[in-house]
Amino acid sequence: MKEELIFCPLGGSGEIGMNMNLFAYGKADNQKWIIVDIGVTFADDTVPGVDLIYPDPGFIVDKKDDLLGIVLTHAHEDHIGAIAHIWPKLKCKIFATPFTAVLINEKFKEKKIDISGYLKIVQLNSTLNLDPFKIEFVTLTHSILEPNGLKIETPVGNILHTGDWKCDPDPLIGENINSNRLKEIGKEGVLAMICDSTNVFSAGRAGSELDVRKNMLKVMERLDKRIIITSFASNVARMETAFYCAEKTGRQIALVGRSMHRIYKAARQCGYLDAVIFSSKIIPGNEKKLYKLHNQLVKEGIEVISEDSEFIHVSGHPNREDLKDMYNWIKPKSVIPVHGEHRHMIEHINFAKEMQVPYPVKVENGDIVRLYPGEKPEVYDKAPSGKLYVDGNISVEEDAQSIKERKNLSANGFVEATILITPKGNIHNKPLLTFKGLPVYEKEEFQYGLEEEIEKTTKTFSMNNKKQEINLIEALKSTCRKYTKEKTGKRPLTNINLVRI
């Protein structure tokens, strides 16, 4: 039985965010595993009451005795945000560079978990031995401190896992991309490159943070003595730029997220709010929510400046010319696109073919790819994969009853009927009705009609027969939904209470 080298994404392949990738080496009955990154994505309005979503770790939890550790490439939430949710099921070592380690420590403090015995700090551009893996951290450039690519050395070949990156000649924070080391890694031979796909549709280069700083300075000078609120995603380089420009121009700023309450709170603290600079990307899917916020601000006489109107943002991910550089440095035998929706990854496969890569492989979450042995990598099996929703302070599966009920409640409203039954088996008085979230204007008319339908249905059952209660409850649910559908077009979440008095 030959040793195998395996790659398996549990999150981040087929979507942007929620990155979680597995690597394994060994014979089929004795494989050792590592996890690279363990991130979240943010829920939208289709999942009411849920803020965070993260990959279902069940597949690797079953193998935790053979898990050597979690290796983190950088500190963005889509790469580290799930760690405090998933780690308690794994209780393995965590390896991170200093800045990332500080943020990880804070996450566990919030959960009142002492991680000190497990969190290991790795210095920049250093090597970590996790036999049979030898992992080298290679400094890249991104929009946060300490972004790292990982050279993963195994007995049968090398892998380069890029993490998030771009080619920024003037990153403002941190070191320049370690292109010399990347070229050396390419000469050493790379079996497979696992590569960021976010901007594969974008021509040219992603651009430099220095260029953003220069233009941001011009924008803030133009704003006279106005008070400025600057809104960011988790872009540390851009935050540094904001402070730099504020100091140079004497303007007053506050750094806040893209939340109207937060913006107004900052405005009250600063005084009169005059302008908002959204120096971050308008993420596909969030346009409606963000433009609604823009319109609210403009309506109140506040100037809105965004990437639509000014050059105040560059991406932290590689455009096509950046990708060409990486391909030319690494010259991989195979490329596996990750960190993208399906459309990104298919385009990245086409790009890899243009770059003469012999064996590009398209994957989706749960695909198990055999990188070795064999002439070329292939998807040969499927791991269980899915999503867990952080619902309050509890993690639930995506098809959880609580989520289904809340979706139904938000879309169709709620009806509850309480029926009091006398000892002789008669209905005492009328049913007690509660209904919420229904487009009902003539409430009394709707209530009388529903009471009548409930009484008709109830009369067809023997109230003395307790065995019939479950059947009666189901029949009444059907009656309430049918009547409400006829009157409002909604099929509400319905609850029936039978109370014997």
Rosetta blueprint (number, residue, H / E / L):
1 M L
2 K L
3 E L
4 E E
5 L E
6 I E
7 F E
8 C E
9 P E
10 L E
11 G E
12 G L
13 S E
14 G E
15 E E
16 I L
17 G L
18 M L
19 N L
20 M E
21 N E
22 L E
23 F E
24 A E
25 Y E
26 G E
27 K E
28 A L
29 D L
30 N E
31 Q E
32 K E
33 W E
34 I E
35 I E
36 V E
37 D E
38 I E
39 G L
40 V L
41 T E
42 F E
43 A L
44 D L
45 D L
46 T L
47 V L
48 P L
49 G L
50 V E
51 D E
52 L E
53 I E
54 Y E
55 P E
56 D L
57 P L
58 G H
59 F H
60 I H
61 V H
62 D L
63 K L
64 K H
65 D H
66 D H
67 L E
68 L E
69 G E
70 I E
71 V E
72 L L
73 T L
74 H L
75 A L
76 H L
77 E H
78 D H
79 H H
80 I H
81 G L
82 A L
83 I H
84 A H
85 H H
86 I H
87 W H
88 P H
89 K H
90 L L
91 K L
92 C L
93 K L
94 I E
95 F E
96 A E
97 T L
98 P H
99 F H
100 T H
101 A H
102 V H
103 L H
104 I H
105 N H
106 E H
107 K H
108 F H
109 K H
110 E H
111 K L
112 K L
113 I L
114 D L
115 I L
116 S L
117 G L
118 Y L
119 L E
120 K E
121 I E
122 V L
123 Q L
124 L L
125 N L
126 S L
127 T E
128 L E
129 N E
130 L E
131 D L
132 P L
133 F E
134 K E
135 I E
136 E E
137 F E
138 V E
139 T E
140 L L
141 T E
142 H L
143 S L
144 I L
145 L L
146 E L
147 P L
148 N E
149 G E
150 L E
151 K E
152 I E
153 E E
154 T E
155 P L
156 V L
157 G E
158 N E
159 I E
160 L E
161 H E
162 T L
163 G L
164 D L
165 W L
166 K E
167 C L
168 D L
169 P L
170 D L
171 P L
172 L L
173 I L
174 G L
175 E L
176 N L
177 I L
178 N L
179 S H
180 N H
181 R H
182 L H
183 K H
184 E H
185 I H
186 G H
187 K H
188 E H
189 G L
190 V L
191 L L
192 A E
193 M E
194 I E
195 C E
196 D E
197 S L
198 T L
199 N L
200 V L
201 F L
202 S L
203 A L
204 G L
205 R L
206 A L
207 G L
208 S L
209 E H
210 L H
211 D H
212 V H
213 R H
214 K H
215 N H
216 M H
217 L H
218 K H
219 V H
220 M H
221 E H
222 R H
223 L L
224 D L
225 K L
226 R L
227 I L
228 I E
229 I E
230 T E
231 S E
232 F L
233 A L
234 S L
235 N L
236 V H
237 A H
238 R H
239 M H
240 E H
241 T H
242 A H
243 F H
244 Y H
245 C H
246 A H
247 E H
248 K H
249 T H
250 G L
251 R L
252 Q L
253 I E
254 A E
255 L E
256 V E
257 G L
258 R L
259 S L
260 M H
261 H H
262 R H
263 I H
264 Y H
265 K H
266 A H
267 A H
268 R H
269 Q H
270 C H
271 G L
272 Y L
273 L L
274 D L
275 A E
276 V E
277 I E
278 F E
279 S L
280 S L
281 K L
282 I L
283 I L
284 P L
285 G L
286 N L
287 E H
288 K H
289 K H
290 L H
291 Y H
292 K H
293 L H
294 H H
295 N H
296 Q H
297 L H
298 V H
299 K H
300 E L
301 G L
302 I L
303 E E
304 V E
305 I E
306 S L
307 E L
308 D L
309 S L
310 E L
311 F L
312 I L
313 H L
314 V L
315 S L
316 G L
317 H L
318 P L
319 N L
320 R H
321 E H
322 D H
323 L H
324 K H
325 D H
326 M H
327 Y H
328 N H
329 W H
330 I H
331 K L
332 P L
333 K L
334 S E
335 V E
336 I E
337 P E
338 V E
339 H L
340 G E
341 E E
342 H H
343 R H
344 H H
345 M H
346 I H
347 E H
348 H H
349 I H
350 N H
351 F H
352 A H
353 K H
354 E H
355 M L
356 Q L
357 V L
358 P L
359 Y E
360 P E
361 V L
362 K L
363 V L
364 E L
365 N L
366 G L
367 D E
368 I E
369 V E
370 R E
371 L E
372 Y E
373 P L
374 G L
375 E L
376 K L
377 P L
378 E E
379 V E
380 Y E
381 D E
382 K E
383 A L
384 P L
385 S L
386 G L
387 K E
388 L E
389 Y E
390 V E
391 D E
392 G L
393 N L
394 I E
395 S E
396 V E
397 E E
398 E L
399 D L
400 A L
401 Q H
402 S H
403 I H
404 K H
405 E H
406 R H
407 K H
408 N H
409 L H
410 S H
411 A H
412 N H
413 G L
414 F E
415 V E
416 E E
417 A E
418 T E
419 I E
420 L E
421 I E
422 T L
423 P L
424 K L
425 G L
426 N L
427 I E
428 H L
429 N L
430 K L
431 P L
432 L E
433 L E
434 T E
435 F E
436 K E
437 G L
438 L L
439 P L
440 V L
441 Y L
442 E L
443 K H
444 E H
445 E H
446 F H
447 Q H
448 Y H
449 G H
450 L H
451 E H
452 E H
453 E H
454 I H
455 E H
456 K H
457 T H
458 T H
459 K H
460 T L
461 F L
462 S L
463 M L
464 N L
465 N L
466 K H
467 K H
468 Q H
469 E H
470 I H
471 N H
472 L H
473 I H
474 E H
475 A H
476 L H
477 K H
478 S H
479 T H
480 C H
481 R H
482 K H
483 Y H
484 T H
485 K H
486 E H
487 K H
488 T H
489 G L
490 K L
491 R L
492 P L
493 L E
494 T E
495 N E
496 I E
497 N E
498 L E
499 V E
500 R E
501 I L
